[in-house]
Amino acid sequence: MTRIYVPATLPSLAALEQHGSLDPGDDVVVAADDSADPESTEYDALLTAAETSAVLAAELDPGLRRRVVVVAEVTAVGETVALADVVAVLADAEDLPDGADPDDLGDLGWYATQEIPDLLG
């Protein structure tokens, strides 16, 4: 299995919940399995995905501007991610302010897959 970090938005997270799958697109970040420091590699992958998510979120209407990163374990990178593959979702608790600098944003909150409806509510 390969752990991937998919930059997302609240609307794409809603689509994942509704349809049971998510197209990861071209921005998926892979955490290398063979790293000497897997924790550091995963953290770097998360940060990269969060930066991309911030760019995607900035284009949305107020109320939807949160960074969202879907963490999944898949057998093949680039294929559709099933909800069953998702191990966690990381997201902002509040909307990003207008013109937010991704480097100045705080940490993302961790959500279990069963908390997705609460995150979207």
C-alpha positions in Angstrom: 0.0 0.0 0.0 1.1 3.5 -0.7 0.0 6.5 1.4 -1.1 9.5 -0.6 -2.1 13.0 0.4 -4.8 14.5 -1.9 -5.2 18.3 -1.9 -9.0 18.9 -1.7 -11.7 21.5 -0.9 -14.9 21.2 1.1 -16.9 20.7 -2.2 -14.6 17.8 -3.3 -14.9 16.4 0.2 -18.7 16.5 -0.1 -18.4 14.7 -3.4 -16.3 12.0 -1.8 -18.9 11.5 0.9 -21.8 11.6 -1.5 -20.4 9.4 -4.3 -18.0 7.3 -2.2 -14.9 8.2 -4.4 -12.6 11.0 -5.3 -10.6 11.7 -8.4 -7.2 12.6 -7.0 -6.2 14.7 -9.9 -2.6 15.6 -10.8 -1.7 17.2 -7.5 -1.6 14.0 -5.4 1.5 13.8 -3.1 3.0 10.5 -2.4 4.8 9.7 0.9 7.8 7.6 -0.1 7.6 4.1 1.5 11.4 3.6 1.5 12.4 6.8 3.3 14.9 6.6 6.1 12.7 9.0 8.1 9.1 8.1 7.2 7.6 10.5 9.7 9.4 13.5 8.1 8.5 12.3 4.6 4.8 12.1 5.5 4.9 15.5 7.2 6.5 17.0 4.0 3.8 15.4 1.9 1.1 16.8 4.1 2.6 20.3 3.9 2.8 20.2 0.1 -0.8 19.0 -0.2 -2.0 21.7 2.2 -0.2 24.4 0.2 -2.0 23.2 -3.0 -5.3 23.0 -1.1 -4.9 26.6 0.0 -4.6 27.7 -3.6 -7.7 25.7 -4.5 -9.7 27.0 -1.5 -8.8 30.6 -2.2 -10.7 30.4 -5.5 -14.0 29.4 -3.7 -16.8 31.5 -2.2 -16.6 32.5 1.5 -17.8 29.7 3.7 -16.0 27.1 1.6 -12.4 28.4 1.9 -10.7 25.8 4.0 -7.7 23.7 3.3 -8.6 20.0 3.1 -6.2 17.1 2.7 -7.5 13.6 2.2 -5.1 10.9 3.4 -5.6 7.5 1.8 -3.8 4.2 1.4 -4.0 2.9 -2.2 -2.6 0.1 -4.2 -2.1 2.3 -7.3 -1.3 6.0 -7.4 -3.4 8.1 -9.8 -6.6 5.9 -9.7 -9.8 7.0 -8.1 -9.7 7.0 -4.3 -12.5 5.2 -2.7 -13.9 6.4 0.7 -12.9 3.0 2.1 -9.2 3.9 1.2 -9.3 7.1 3.2 -7.6 6.9 6.6 -8.0 10.5 7.7 -9.0 14.0 6.6 -7.0 17.0 7.7 -8.8 20.4 7.4 -9.0 23.9 8.8 -11.6 24.5 11.4 -12.5 27.9 9.9 -12.4 29.7 6.5 -9.1 31.1 5.3 -8.9 34.8 5.5 -8.8 36.7 2.2 -5.3 36.9 0.8 -4.0 34.4 3.4 -0.3 33.5 2.9 -0.1 29.6 3.1 3.2 29.9 5.0 1.4 31.8 7.8 -1.5 29.4 8.3 -1.8 27.2 11.4 -1.9 23.5 11.6 -4.8 21.4 10.1 -7.1 19.6 12.4 -7.3 15.8 12.1 -10.7 14.1 11.4 -11.6 10.5 11.2 -13.6 9.4 8.2 -16.8 9.1 10.3 -16.4 12.8 11.2 -16.6 13.9 7.5 -20.4 14.8 7.8 -19.6 16.9 10.9 -16.8 18.7 9.1 -19.1 19.4 6.1 -22.0 20.5 8.4 
